[in-house]
Amino acid sequence: MQLKQGQIWKQGAEYIRIVKWERLAIEYKVTDSPDSTDGALQNLSKKEFCRLLKGASLYEPAKKPSEDQETP
């Protein structure tokens, strides 16, 4: 699993956004929608964070049709 800053993971009805990625720790927020910035910052070690994400899927927003086409 490749963790990156800014990733959003969907677990059930909640979205987990990685706010700060460090070598040994992850700072994240849990929100009700992928666009929300509400939520308290929480810290976990990478190992604990990976356990938290067990069963979660990486959220990828749908692309707009104009993003798929190249502009001349």
Buried (B, 14 or more C-beta within 10 A) or exposed (E): EEBEEEBBBBBEEEBBBBBEBEEEEBBBBBBEEBEEEEBEEBEBEBEEBEEBBEEBEEBEEEEEEEEEEEEE
